[in-house]
């Protein structure tokens, strides 16, 4: 449940330090009737659900490997297979859901902190067209400040590595021990969201597909290190608020 502590002019008197629950409202499109509900803290909701998905995935992976057996007991040369197809597909579903929601938690917190910054003084080299002749275009790089909307459209990696550290004046998380797990998380999430045949199938190339990689994934380490990343940026951004 998201809470803020500050003095604020409300209908009733609330002294400074009073915990205030943030609420949102649902408006019925037909009747315009309003119904209030507690506003979710999105990054926390997504992170918690991701942990649940990964816990389920860990248990399912155990069941999957318990049912790793010869394809044909009378012909060992045919190799082994994960026999219970239902458990395999459920494992993939739980693991993929965990990856997607863990990434969403990271992106949600990052965007929220960018929006909450007191100033949005972030510059970026942008190409400006000077003139063009037919199909030839002459451009010049120019360092320009970005608007809040432009900041929010930047890639998540640039937001974490450069934007937040500049807006809140702290050391980039890119050099920290948890950064590689963020890179792994992003690679997995991008692969699942923008899935290609090469992502989904690797047997013809003798490699593990994106889904086969999940059998070796240390989900606990991934969650813990992404949790450390979120704590790092949250703590550093709160210090300067």
Helices and strands as residue ranges (DSSP letters): E 3-5, E 19-21, E 23-27, E 34-38, H 42-66, E 68-70, G 76-78, E 80-82, H 85-116, E 123-133, E 136-145, H 148-152, H 156-158, I 159-163, H 164-168, G 173-175, H 179-193, H 197-200, G 203-205, G 212-216, H 219-239
